[in-house]
Amino acid sequence: MSRNIIFAKNAFFACVIGILLFACSPLDTETVDVKTKLQERFTLGVGQIAEIQDESLRVHLDSVPEDSRCPINAVCIWAGNARVRLTLTKGGSQQQQLELNTTTEPKTAKYLGYSVQLVELTPLPTAGEPTKPSDYRATLLISKQ
């Protein structure tokens, strides 16, 4: 075989190995929007990430899949409920999705020795005006059990 073919094969295999190593490495490319501490209330918008300092714990507000709360410009028999979906990650590997509610249970959930509580979800709905996902803000509180 000629030197050019051997060089091309070696270069090809080096590229493949480099791609595999890069694809398998736990690179953390997500931007942290909020840095907070245990026992400290913090607020996230949909798509935002909070990091609990000194705990290697991250919380991502995925979505608000339900919001049947009574609109601020309406009279209702029942207060309604909103549900938020969160993804928690500890140390970049142990990921779990949780759903918490404003009115019904669960309002608090457990994750790897932590207690995660939904304190508040804003804004309240307005009758006749759908709330955009980007408008939601969830206030959360995380503590160690």
Secondary structure, 3 states (H helix, E strand, C coil): CCHHHHHHHHHHHHHHHHHHHHHHCCCCCCCCCEEECCCCCEEEECCCEEEECCCCEEEEEEEEEEECCCCCCCCCCCCCCEEEEEEEEECCCEEEEEEEECCCCCCEEEECCEEEEEEEEECCCECCECCCHHHCEEEEEEEEC
